[in-house]
Amino acid sequence: MIHVRNLDKYFDNFQALKNVNLNIQKGSIYGLVGSNGAGKTTLIKHLTGIYKQDQGEIKILGEAVYENSQLKAKIGYIPDALYFFPQYTIKAMATFYKNIYPTWNQERYEKLKQVFEINENKKIHKLSKGMQKQVAFWLILSMMPEVMILDEPIDGLDPLMRKKIWNLVIEDVAERQTTVLISSHNLKELENICDHVGIMHQGKMIIENNLDNLKSDIHKIQVVYKDGFPTELHKKLNILHQKKTGSVHLFIIKGEQEKVLSTLRQYQPIILDILPLSLEEIFIYELGGIGYEIENIIF
Ligand SMILES: Nc1ncnc2c1ncn2[C@@H]1O[C@H](COP(=O)(O)OP(=O)(O)OP(=O)(O)O)[C@@H](O)[C@H]1O
C-alpha cells in the first residue's frame, strides 16, 4: 500500500533522510517513532506529497504522490502544526472538505457531532489547541480516506478523548481496511494500537518490523547464579544493557529467545525469569545499542 525505497532528502547541505525504506500493508496501523530530529516529519511530508525527494521512490496505492492530486484526495493528513483557514467555522471547513474530497461522508460528519460535542458554528481558530485537534480528527474521519497519516496527532488531547479517538481509528481500520501511519513520542499508546513499527534515528530507518517480531528479538531477563554471573557469557550473548541489584542481574539481550535461554541455562542459574518488554524499552535499548545516549531520549 505504501512503499518507500532508498529515499534521500537534503536541505541545502544537510541530509535529513538517508536511504530510508518504509513498507506499510493495507489495513495496517504503523507507528513511526524516533529521536527528536530523526526525520519523521520530513518523511511524512514526502508521503503527503508536500516535499519532493532528491533520490528514491515513493509509491502509495501503486502511484507516485508528488503533484498527484487524485491520489492526495485519498490521503487524510493531520500535520504536526494544524492549519485551518482563518475565520472558518467547523461547518464552513466541513463544506470546504465536502467540495474537495469525493469520499466525504456527511452522515458520518453528523454522527461524529455526538463524539466531539463542539458547536460546529464555532470559529476554529478560537478553539483550544486540544479542541482544534478534535476538529482535525472529526474532519479526517468524515472524509473517509483510504490512508490516514497522523503526525503527533494526540498532543494536547485529554486522556478520555484520546481513547475515544483511537477507538474510532481502530473501528475504521476494522470496517474499511484503512491504512494508518502515526508518528508519536507516546510509545505506550502506540503499543496498544499499532501492529508495525518503524524506528528512525538521524535520518535513517534503523528498524522496521511487526511489533510481535520486534518483541521476539529482544528480551528482558532476570537471572541469578550461585557464584555470580559467569563472565564468559558476555562473549556468547548480545547484551544491550545490564544492571545488578544484589545478586540479581537484569539484562536486555538481543537474539532468538530459545538460544539466549539455553546459553544462560548452561551455567545452571538459580533464578531465570523473562520479563515483559514494552515498546518504550525496545526503543531505548535499540537506540542505546547503536550508541545513542539513552539519557537524551525525550518522550
Ligand atoms: N525545512 C527545513 N529546512 C532545513 N532543515 C530542516 C527542515 N525541515 C527539517 N529540517 C531538519 O531535518 C531534520 C529532521 O527534522 P524532522 O522535523 O523531520 O524531525 P522529527 O523526527 O519529526 O523530529 P521531532 O520528533 O523532534 O518532531 C532536523 O535536523 C531538522 O532540523
The ligand as a MOL file (V3000), in Angstrom:
LIG
                    3D

  0  0  0     0  0            999 V3000
M  V30 BEGIN CTAB
M  V30 COUNTS 31 33 0 0 0
M  V30 BEGIN ATOM
M  V30 1 N 12.6940 22.9200 6.0060 0
M  V30 2 C 13.8180 22.5290 6.5880 0
M  V30 3 N 14.9940 23.1400 6.3340 0
M  V30 4 C 16.1450 22.7360 6.9010 0
M  V30 5 N 16.2320 21.7070 7.7690 0
M  V30 6 C 15.1030 21.0640 8.0670 0
M  V30 7 C 13.8350 21.4360 7.5130 0
M  V30 8 N 12.8970 20.6000 7.9980 0
M  V30 9 C 13.5290 19.7490 8.8310 0
M  V30 10 N 14.8530 20.0250 8.8780 0
M  V30 11 C 15.8700 19.2970 9.6570 0
M  V30 12 O 15.7250 17.9100 9.3280 0
M  V30 13 C 15.8910 17.1150 10.4990 0
M  V30 14 C 14.6640 16.2460 10.6840 0
M  V30 15 O 13.5820 17.0650 11.0860 0
M  V30 16 P 12.1250 16.4700 11.3180 0
M  V30 17 O 11.2280 17.6020 11.6750 0
M  V30 18 O 11.7630 15.6360 10.1440 0
M  V30 19 O 12.3690 15.5310 12.5900 0
M  V30 20 P 11.3400 14.7360 13.5120 0
M  V30 21 O 11.8070 13.3270 13.5640 0
M  V30 22 O 9.9520 14.9780 13.0610 0
M  V30 23 O 11.6210 15.4370 14.9240 0
M  V30 24 P 10.7400 15.6630 16.2420 0
M  V30 25 O 10.4750 14.3250 16.8560 0
M  V30 26 O 11.6660 16.4810 17.0700 0
M  V30 27 O 9.4980 16.3960 15.8440 0
M  V30 28 C 16.1660 18.0820 11.6500 0
M  V30 29 O 17.5570 18.1540 11.8640 0
M  V30 30 C 15.6260 19.3920 11.1520 0
M  V30 31 O 16.3330 20.4900 11.6910 0
M  V30 END ATOM
M  V30 BEGIN BOND
M  V30 1 1 1 2
M  V30 2 1 2 3
M  V30 3 2 2 7
M  V30 4 2 3 4
M  V30 5 1 4 5
M  V30 6 2 5 6
M  V30 7 1 6 7
M  V30 8 1 6 10
M  V30 9 1 7 8
M  V30 10 2 8 9
M  V30 11 1 9 10
M  V30 12 1 10 11
M  V30 13 1 11 12
M  V30 14 1 11 30
M  V30 15 1 12 13
M  V30 16 1 13 14
M  V30 17 1 13 28
M  V30 18 1 14 15
M  V30 19 1 15 16
M  V30 20 2 16 17
M  V30 21 1 16 18
M  V30 22 1 16 19
M  V30 23 1 19 20
M  V30 24 2 20 21
M  V30 25 1 20 22
M  V30 26 1 20 23
M  V30 27 1 23 24
M  V30 28 2 24 25
M  V30 29 1 24 26
M  V30 30 1 24 27
M  V30 31 1 28 29
M  V30 32 1 28 30
M  V30 33 1 30 31
M  V30 END BOND
M  V30 END CTAB
M  END
